[in-house]
């Protein structure tokens, strides 16, 4: 099996280490820094109070927050 199957798409990899706003399909919004992301949009988010794991199927959008 090729290693290409395990590499995160470059577009998704650009989110890693960035401060983001994540909108969930249940209208909840989360803010924090993305620690890890995969091709299924499963995310590990550091929200300042600890790490949260968010399943990609629950995510409606991810938006990079501009530096303020």
C-alpha positions in Angstrom: 0.0 0.0 0.0 1.3 3.5 -0.9 2.1 6.1 1.7 0.1 8.6 -0.3 -3.1 7.2 1.3 -1.9 8.4 4.7 -0.8 11.9 3.8 -3.2 14.7 4.7 -4.4 16.8 1.7 -2.4 20.0 1.6 -5.5 22.2 1.8 -6.4 20.5 5.1 -2.8 20.5 6.3 -2.8 24.4 6.0 -5.3 24.5 8.9 -2.8 22.8 11.3 -1.5 25.2 13.9 -3.9 28.0 13.0 -6.5 29.6 15.1 -9.9 28.7 13.7 -13.6 29.0 14.1 -15.4 25.7 13.6 -19.1 25.6 12.9 -20.9 22.4 13.7 -24.0 21.0 12.0 -25.9 21.5 15.3 -25.2 25.3 15.1 -22.6 25.2 17.9 -19.4 27.1 17.2 -15.9 26.3 18.7 -12.8 28.4 18.6 -9.2 27.3 19.1 -6.0 26.1 17.5 -6.0 23.0 15.4 -3.5 20.5 16.7 -4.2 17.7 14.2 -6.5 17.2 11.2 -7.0 14.3 8.8 -8.6 13.8 5.3 -12.0 13.0 7.0 -11.8 16.5 8.7 -11.5 14.8 12.1 -9.9 17.6 14.2 -8.1 17.8 17.5 -8.7 21.4 18.8 -7.0 23.2 21.6 -9.6 25.6 22.9 -7.5 26.9 25.8 -9.2 24.7 28.3 -7.8 21.4 27.0 -8.1 19.3 23.8 -11.3 18.4 22.0 -11.7 15.8 19.4 -14.3 16.7 16.8 -15.5 14.1 14.3 -15.4 15.3 10.7 -19.0 14.3 10.0 -20.2 16.9 12.6 -18.4 19.8 11.1 -20.3 22.3 8.8 -17.3 24.6 8.2 -13.8 25.6 9.3 -12.7 29.2 9.1 -9.2 30.5 9.8 -9.3 33.5 12.1 -7.3 36.5 11.1 -4.7 37.7 13.6 -6.2 40.5 15.6 
